[in-house]
Amino acid sequence: MENVKSTSGLPLTEEALQQRADYLEHKLEPSDLRPRPVGRPSLSDSRPSPRIYVRVPRPLHRVIAQRAHQEGTTVSMLVRRLLEQYAAS
């Protein structure tokens, strides 16, 4: 078996895999399983955050992406901050 690691970085040996399989087959009940949340976390509360779709010219997008990179943030975070500043003025 090739060198495979778990999500925590621990090596997954045949023995470790067998232990996990035994646990899943014999000790885990279906009621123990919970669905994982899908998508990004909400920005405000437990409900999904609303989205605003905006098209911009390529040159503007390039400038915004470059500015976000310079500030060490994402385009979404930069635009969100600009919208908050505009809404507050």
Wavefront OBJ file of the C-alpha trace (Angstrom):
o trace
v 0.000 0.000 0.000
v 1.328 3.439 -0.867
v 1.999 6.040 1.832
v -1.531 7.316 2.577
v -2.332 9.738 5.400
v -5.534 10.626 7.216
v -6.945 14.164 7.179
v -5.118 14.719 10.479
v -1.830 13.714 8.835
v -1.409 10.321 10.517
v -0.241 7.415 8.347
v -3.046 5.035 7.374
v -1.716 1.507 7.696
v -3.640 -1.642 6.811
v -4.180 -2.187 10.545
v -5.534 1.353 11.057
v -7.888 0.961 8.101
v -9.140 -2.374 9.430
v -9.793 -0.826 12.872
v -11.818 1.946 11.261
v -13.759 -0.536 9.137
v -14.521 -2.691 12.200
v -15.737 0.365 14.091
v -17.989 1.443 11.216
v -19.400 -2.051 10.742
v -19.955 -3.036 14.371
v -20.133 -0.014 16.660
v -21.532 2.862 14.645
v -25.293 3.164 14.425
v -26.937 4.914 11.470
v -28.546 7.314 13.952
v -25.014 8.449 14.934
v -24.472 9.891 11.475
v -25.304 13.536 10.869
v -25.269 15.246 7.490
v -22.480 17.725 6.991
v -23.486 21.288 6.198
v -23.140 22.125 2.518
v -21.590 25.335 1.253
v -19.960 28.211 3.029
v -20.980 29.326 6.519
v -23.564 32.087 6.812
v -22.263 35.613 7.197
v -24.995 36.702 9.616
v -27.137 33.943 11.116
v -28.037 30.306 10.689
v -29.773 30.874 7.353
v -27.876 31.084 4.055
v -26.569 34.552 3.252
v -28.226 36.236 0.270
v -26.115 36.619 -2.852
v -25.787 39.569 -5.172
v -24.664 38.766 -8.718
v -22.973 41.629 -10.540
v -21.264 41.693 -13.901
v -18.338 44.077 -14.339
v -16.053 44.913 -17.258
v -12.824 42.884 -17.417
v -10.543 45.865 -16.722
v -12.483 46.668 -13.533
v -12.333 43.038 -12.419
v -8.565 43.007 -12.975
v -8.127 46.129 -10.839
v -10.354 44.750 -8.066
v -8.597 41.366 -8.085
v -5.182 43.047 -7.986
v -6.276 45.279 -5.094
v -7.678 42.304 -3.182
v -4.399 40.443 -3.698
v -2.396 43.454 -2.455
v -4.576 43.615 0.659
v -4.332 39.870 1.257
v -8.056 39.290 0.893
v -10.514 37.926 -1.633
v -12.506 39.785 -4.257
v -15.689 38.884 -2.346
v -14.357 40.295 0.927
v -13.162 43.484 -0.771
v -16.492 44.049 -2.556
v -18.408 43.250 0.659
v -16.335 45.851 2.537
v -16.918 48.444 -0.186
v -20.681 47.776 -0.133
v -20.742 48.126 3.662
v -18.890 51.458 3.427
v -21.283 52.685 0.736
v -24.334 51.609 2.699
v -23.039 53.343 5.835
v -22.465 56.681 4.063
l 1 2 3 4 5 6 7 8 9 10 11 12 13 14 15 16 17 18 19 20 21 22 23 24 25 26 27 28 29 30 31 32 33 34 35 36 37 38 39 40 41 42 43 44 45 46 47 48 49 50 51 52 53 54 55 56 57 58 59 60 61 62 63 64 65 66 67 68 69 70 71 72 73 74 75 76 77 78 79 80 81 82 83 84 85 86 87 88 89
